[in-house]
Amino acid sequence: MKKLNKLVVAFGAAFLMLPIGAVNAAKGDQGTDQAIYQTSNGKVGYNSDKFTLLQVGGSQGGGYYTQSTYTGQVQASKRRGLRVHSYLWYGVGGSTELGVKAVDHFMPTIQANTPKGSIVALDYEDGASTNIQANTNAIIAGMDRIAAHGYTPMYYSYKPYTLAHVYYQQIIKKYPGSLWIAAYPNYLVTPTPNYAVFPSMDGVALYQFTSTYVAGGLDGNVDLTGITDNGYGKQPTPPTPTPTPTPNPGVSNQDYAQTGTFTASATVNVRSGLANNSSVVATYAPGESLNYNHIYIVDGVVKGRYTSYSGQQRYASLGLIPGQSFGTRTATTASRHYTIQYGDSFWSIANKLGVDMYTLAAKNGKDINSMIYPGQTLNY
């Protein structure tokens, strides 16, 4: 259920008072997330709940709206002994600039109400741009700002929406265990998680397992890693530093592009070196590859050459190695093999190998819904 228009209903019961500063054993704890429909006093679900995530407001297309209930819900939740965290609707599409501004807009309110280290989640489930890398960059930029303010950044959405619009592996590479993902078995009252419908993805720390935690509706969540202790006696793990690319010796004016899907506007060649007379190892027609006039393999790294606005010849490292997916073709025709491991899916394997999951399945005479088993070998 979209948090922009989330309808959640009351659950009544008194909470045992817990000291807010105490260190809690959060792994396996359950709690709720709430928005304006829960009124300024918030709602109570079960006596056993330990945490809550409250919507401070949101950003949509460059504008902001504030949830007037946020401050009251924070105070009511603290009186109930809950570990209180925050989230904001992150309708910034693929704009890094709008994302950073949105986080900075809401952080003063969050800082006045919740402790350093507590969670600030970006609710990204609508309005994504068609540029997956731009969407991903905007999310990471927002998370970077949250971390810079001393809070724990998280990303919230649904698995299908994430797979369609975000390179989530880039998120968890920098912020391991930072995903808050929703998946519901049905709309019956569900007081405990049904792991049969768990959204299997790397990096999931919070699982929103129902929108009907109690009769009438309320989001229920389970903490899988202890992340809701952050800010309450436990400090967040620092983000993984982004490695600085090492320029290739002898090549000046290097730019580095992010990993992604690239589409060619003209025929391009993949060559085995930087010289135009080096061996061509693959050719791509328009629509198959990317917007570079030549592609090269340099020291085992695929680079695209292009002309900059100033007229200089530049090379962009595409984050790929020979054999990884390059549009609908690969940078080498040599066949490679992968042995399936426990817990693998076509999606997770494709992400590990940097290939398209549909192409991977078809190449092995399967589709993405086919059963695969540990020990089997896939060609890619």
N, C-alpha and C positions, 0 to 999 in steps of 0.2 A: 504494500500500500504506500503510495507516494506521501512523503512527509510534508510536501507542500500543502496538501489538502487532507492531512491525516485526521481521521475520525477515531477517537479512542474514548472508551467509556470507563466509568468509575469502577473501582474495586475497593470495598471498605474493609478495613481491619486496622487495628492499632499495631504500631511497630515497637519492638523492644529498642530502647535507646542504646546506641553504641557510641563510644568516644570517636569523634571524627578523625583525630590524629592517629588512631591506633593502626598498627599493621595488621591486615586481615589476610586470611588464606583465601584469596579470591578465585583461584582456579576451580571451576565448577559452580561458582555462585551464579544466581539468576537475578535479573532485574528488568526494569522497563525503560522505554524511552517515551518522552511526552512532548506535546506541543501546545498550542493555544487552546485546543478543545478540552484540555484537562483543567482549565481555569487556574487562577493564581495560587490556589491551595494545592494544586496537583492531585493526583489520584494514587490510591494505595491498592496493590494487587494481592500479595500474600505476605504473611508474617515473616517468611523466610527470605524475602528479597533483600539484597545487600547494596544495590547500586541503582542509579538512574542516569539517563542522558537526556538533557533538556535543550529544547530548541531556543537559541538566543535570537534568531531572526534569519534573514536570508538575503541573497543577492540574485537578481534576475535581470539580465540584459543591461547591466551597469547601474541599475537602481537598487535600493535597499528597502527592506521592511523589517521592523523590529517586533518581536513577540512581546507584548506588554505583560505577559504572564511569567516571563522568565525569572525575574528577580524574586517574585513571590513563591514560585515553585522551588527555587533554590533554597530559600529559607525554610519552607515547609518540609522539604526533603531532608535537610540537615537536622531538623527537629526529630524526624523519624529515624535518624541514625544512619542514613544512606550515604554512600560515597557518591558525590555529585559530579557529573561531567557535562560537557556541552557539545552541541553540534549546530551547524548552520547549513541552510539550503545553499548549494553552490552552483547556481545557474549561470556559469560564466562561459559555457561552451568550450572553445579552444583558446580563450584569451588569457594569457599569463598576466597581462597588465590588470585586467578586471579581477582576476583571482587574488592577486596580491593586495589590491585595494580593498577587496571584500573582507579578507582576513584582518587587515589593519583597522578596518572600520569597526569590527565587532570585538576586537581584542580588549579594548579598555573596559567594556561591560563584563566580559568574561573574567578579566583579571580582578575586577572588584568583587566578584562573587564566588570564584572557585580557586583552589590553591595551585601554585606553580606545580607543574608536572602532571596535572590532571588532563584528561582527554579533551581534545577539541577535534571533532570529526567533520569532514566535508561530505555533505549529502549530495551525491552526484548521480542522479537517476533520470534526468530529463534535460533536453536542450543541448546535447552534445553536437559538436560540429562534425563535418564529414572527414576531417583530418584527424585520424586516430593519434598521431604523434603530437599534434597540437593539443588535443584533449589531455593526453598524458602529461605533457609539459605543464599545462595549466594546473593540473591537480598537484603535481610534485612541487610546483612553485608555491602553491598555497600551503602545502604541508611544510615546506621549508620555512615559511614565515611563522607558522605555528611553533615549530621547533625553536626558531630564533627568539620567540617570546618566552621560551622556557616551558612549553606545554607538550603533551604527547599527541602527535598528529595521527589521525586515522582517516581511512577512506570508506564511505558507506555506499552500497548500491546492491543490485541484484546480479547474480552470476550472468544470465543471458545478456543483460545490458552492458555489463563490464566487458564481456568477451567481444561484443559487437563494436564497442566504442573506445576501449582503453587498452593499452599495453600494460596490464597490471603487473607483469613480472618486473617491469622497470620500477614500479612503485615499491614492491617488496624487496627489490635489490638494495634500494637506498634505505627503506624503512621496513625491515623484516617484521613480520607478525603485526602488520598495521591494518589489515582488512576487517571490516565489519560487514558481513554479507547476509542477506535475507533469503530465505527459502521456506515456504510453508507447505505442509502436507495437504491441507484443506482449510476450511474456515469454521471448523468445529472448535469448541473450547479445548485448548491444548496447554495444560499447566507445566509440562515438562518437554524437553526436546525430543523430536522424532528423527533420529539420525539416519533413517532410511532415505530421507530426502535431503540430507546434508549437502550443501553446495561444495563439492570436492574441488578445492583450489589450494594452491600453496598460500601460506601467509594469513589464513583466517584466524583471528584472535577473538572476535565476538561473532556469535551466530544468532541472528534474529530469527527465531524458529516459528513464530506465529504472530498474527495480527489479532488473534482472539485468545489472548492469555486468560481472560475471564469472560463470562457471559456478557455480550454486548460489544466486546471488542477492546483490545489493548495490546500493544506490542510487547512480546516477551523475548528476552535475550538471555544467553548463557555466556559466561566468560570462560574461554577455553585455555587461557594462558596465564591469567593473573594480571592482565593489563589494567583492570579497574582498580587495582591497588595503587597505581601511579598517582602521585600527588597526596596519597594518604599513607605516608610512611615509607613509600618506595618511589625512587626516581626513575624516569624513563631511560631507556637505552639510547645513547647518542646515535644519530643517524650514521649510516655507512658513508664514508667520504666518497665523493664522485671522483674517480681516477682521472688524472690529466693525461690526454692522449700524447704519446711520444711521436713527434714529427719524424717522417722518414728522411734519413740523411740525403742531402742533395736535392730535396724538393722544397722550394720556398713557397711562402704565402699559403700555407696549408689552412684549410677550413675543415671542420669535422662535422658531419651530419649524424643525426640520430638513426638508430636502426628503425626500419619501417618498410612499407610497401611503396615502391617507386614505379612510375609509369613513364614510358618513353614517348616522346613526340616525334622522334625520327629513328631510323635504324642505327643501332650502336653495336660496338664490338667489345668483347672482353678479351684483353690481351695479356700476355704473360709478363709484361714489363712496361715501363713508362714510355719506351720508344714506340713511335708509330709503326716501325717496321718489325716489332716483336710479334711473336706467334699469336694468332687469333685462336682462342680456345672455345669461344661460344659467340653467337651472334643473336641479337634480339631485334625483332620487328617492332614498329610502333604499337604501344599498348602492352608490350611484354615486359619492359624493363624500367628505365628511368630517364629523366631529363638531363642526360649528360651526353656529350658528343663521343666520348670513348670511355670504356671501363677497363681497368687494368688490375692485375694481381701483382702486388708489390710486397715482397717479404711475407707472403701468405695472407695478405690483407687485400680485400677488394676495394679499389678506389675509383671514383668517378672524376674525370677531368671536365672542367667547364670554364667558361670565360666570365670573369667577375665584371661588376658594373664599371670598374675602372679600366677594363680591357686586359687585365692580367690573367694568365693561365693559372688556375688553381685546381687542387686535388682534394676531394672530400672522401674521408674514410667512411664507408657505408656500414660499418659494424658487422660485416659478414666475412666469412672465410670460404675458400673454394669448397663447393659441395652443399652450401646452404642455399635455401630457396631465394631465387632472384626473379620476382614476378612469377611467370609460369615456366621458367627454365632454370637450370642450375649452372653454376660457374664451372663445372666439370661434369663429364658424362660418366665418370667412374662410379660404380655402385658401392654404397656403404651399407652397413648392417647395424641394427640396434637390437639388443636383447631386452625383452620386456621384463620390467621389475614389478614387484608387488605394489599395488596402488596406482599403477600407470593407467592413463587413458590416452586416446588419440590426441586430445588437446594438450595434455601435459608432455607427451612425447614430442609432439610437434614444436612446442615451446622450447624444449631442451635442445632440439636439433636445429631450430630456426627454419623449419619448413612449414608448408601449408598442410593443415590436418586432413583436408579433403583429398589433396593430392597424395599424401602419405597413405591414406586408407585405400584409395583406388589403385595405387602402385602395387599394393599387396592383395588385390582382389577382394577388398572389403569396403564397407562404408563406415562412417564414424560411429554408428550404433552397433557395429559388429562386436561380438564378445572377443576379448583378447586375454591371454593367460600368461603369468610369469614363466619365463623360460623360452617363450616363442621368439622368433627372430623376424624383424621387419626390415625390408629393403628401403632405402631412401636415397 
